[in-house]
Amino acid sequence: MIREPDQPATGPPRFVVLFDIDGTLVTGPPRGPSAGLLAMNRAAELLTGVDDTGDPKEFAGRTDTQIARMLLQIAGEPDPPAERVGLLVNHYVEGLAELVEQAPYSPIGDPSAAVRELAAGGGIVGLGTGNVRSGADIKLTNAGIRNLFDLDRGGFGDDGKSRAAVLRVGVHRCDPTGELPVLIVGDTPRDVTAALEIGALCVGTPYRRNTADILGTAGAHAVVDEVGPELARVVLSLVDAI
């Protein structure tokens, strides 16, 4: 049974930590495309009639709105208006809600332990994801970890035109004063680049083709295998060193 949001007890606020979702907190089936990819491709074909999904590797680390725009461009719409992009995203969310039952998501590592230890150490825990808010809700709920996060503490794919803009929104929602240090946790070089762009530290979590070496080369301040107790220790160590 999925519980409603139930944030762990926190210590005095010391820092903000924002988590990416896909490839960081959750993963799709071990074989075949994820529900998110299936839903996005289905939405694009429904709207354009073109069955050309482009290169899925190019989607990693991009926002849902960026991906929707790319798919419209592939279908022959070089400069799709915002309304057209929004319509594709709406179709995507509708499809995602159905497809997660066929291709479910599961947690990577132990997000519950990580969030609990970070909160106890003074972390304001939120999300910094390319998923639109409704899509994030669906994926986290399906993976059984929705209770760990307050969606009012985060930046989502419908909050900005770039990954960095999304992170800035997420940071502001967690710390309107802008006084606390910020750490971003993500699995792609785009997560790292966006973190550096907003002046945040970044901890990389390798996933599939995005290896520890790739994340380190992109500028991650630390790399851990997955979200769990070790990640919490690394984040707290980075905070202590500031």
N, C-alpha and C positions, 0 to 999 in steps of 0.2 A: 504493500500500500504506500502510495506517495504522500508524504506529509506536506503540509503547507510550509512556507518559509519559516525557518526556526533558527535564527542566527545564534551561534555560540556566544558565550559571555566574552566580553572583550576587556583588555586592560586599557589604561589611559592611551588615547590615540597618539601614535608615534610616527606612522607612515601609512601610505596608501599602496595597496597591491591590486592590480587589475589582471584578471585571467582571460586569455583567449579561450575559445571553446573547442572548435574542431581541431583534432590532432593534439590538443593540450589537455582538455578535461574529458573529452569523449571521442570515441571512434565508432565507425560503422561496422558492418559485417566484415569478417576476415577475408571474404572473397566477394568480388563483384563491387559495383558502384554503391556509394552511400545513398541513403534516402534523399539527402539534400541535393546531390548531383542529379539523381533521377528526377526529382521534382523540378529543379531548375530547367533541365533539358526539356521535360514535358511541357512546362509553361511556355518556353520559347517556341516550341513547335506549335502549340495551341494558338499562340498569338500571331505567329508569322507564317506558319505553314512550311517552314524550312527545317529539315532534320539535319542540321549541321551544328554540332556542339562545340567545335573548336578544340583546343588542347586543354584538358582538365588541369594539367600542371600549372597553367597560367592563372587558374582561379585561386590557388593556395595563397592565403594572406590578404586577399582582396575582399572588399565588402560585397554584400549581396547586391546592392545597387550598382556597383561597378561591374559585377559579373553580368547582371541583367543588361546593362548598357552594351557590354562587349558582345553578348549574344544577339542583340538587335543589330549591331553593326555588322556582325558576321552574316546576318540574314539580309543585308543590303540596305540598312537604314544608317547612313553615316553619322547623322547627328540627331538621334531620337530625342524628342522632348521629354521633360520630366514626367509628364502625365503618362506617356507610353512606358517609360521605365517603371513607374509605380504600378501600372496595370500588370506588367509581367511579374513583378515582385508579389503582388497580391495573388496571382495565379499560383506562383511558387509556394506560398505559405499554405494555400488550400491543399495543394498536392502533398506537401510535406506532412501535414497532419494525417493523411491517409497512408502514406508510404512508410512512415516510421513503424507501422505495425508489421509490414512485410520485411523491412530491412532495419531492424532496431539498432539503437545506439547503446553503448555500454561505457562505463567510466574507464579512464586510463589511470592506473596506479591506485592511489588512495586519496582522492580529493577531500573526503571528510576529515581525515587526520590532518592534512595540510591546512585546511581552513580553520580547524579548531586550534591548532598550534599558532598560526599566524594571528588569529583574533586574540588569543590569550597573551601574545607578545605585543599587543598594541596596534595590530594592523587593522585598518579599515579595508575590508575585503570587498572587491567589486568585480565587474566584468569589463573587458575591453575587447570587443569582438566585432567581426565584420557581419555577423548575423543581424538581421533586423530583429527588433525586440520580440515580436511574436514568434519568429523562428527560433530564437534562443530559448524561449519558454518551452516550445515543443520539444526541442532536442534534450534540454536538461531534464524535463519531466520524464521523457521516454527512457533516459539513462538512469533515472532514479536518484538524481542529485539536485533537483530543483530546490529542495528545502535548504540547501547550503547558501543560497544567494538571494539577496534582495534586488529585484530588477530595477529599483529606483536608484541603486548604486551601480552605475555602469554607463558605458557608451556603446552604442549599437550602430549597425550599418545604416540605419535610417536617421542617424544624428549628424552626419557630416559627409562631405564628398571624398575625403581621403581617410586613410587609416589614422594618421596623426590627428586629424580633426576629431575623429571618433574618440580617441584616447583623451584628448583635451576635455571633451564633454564628460567623459567618465570620471576623470580626476576631479573636475569641478563639482560633480554631483556627490562625490565622496568627501571632498574637502573644499568647500566654497571659499575658504580663506586663502587657499593656495600656498600655505606655509609648510605643509608636511612633505617630506621626500616621497618620491613615487618610484615604484618598481612594477615592471610589466613582465608577465610570464607568457611565453608563446613559443610556437614550434616552427615558425618560418622566418626567413631573412626579412620579410616585409614587417613582421612584428618587431624585429630588432631595430630596423631602420626607423620605424615610426616612433619607437620608444626613445631612440637617440634624438630624433627631431624635436621631441617635446622636452628634452632635458632629463629624461628618466633613466634609471638603471634597468637592465633587462636580464632576465634569467631564461635561457633557452631550454626547451625540452624536445630532444630529437624525435622526429616522427617520420618514418618511411624514408623518402629520399633526402630529407633535410637532416643530415647527420650532425653530430657534435662539431665536427670540423667546419662544416658550412656555417653553422650558427656562430661559432667562435670567430670565423673570418668576417662575418657580417658585423661583428662588434659586440656580441653578447658579453656581459660582464662575468657571467658564470653559466655553466651548462650542467644540468642534472638529468638523470635517465627518465624520470617521470614525476608527475605531481604526487607528493606524499610527504612523509616526515622529513626526508632528506632535503627536499625543496624548502620546507619551512625553515630548517636550520640554516641553509645557505642564505635565504632572504634575510633572516634575522642577523646573520653575521655581516651582511652587506650594510644593513641599517646601522649596526653598531659601529661600523667603520667610518660612517659619514661624519 
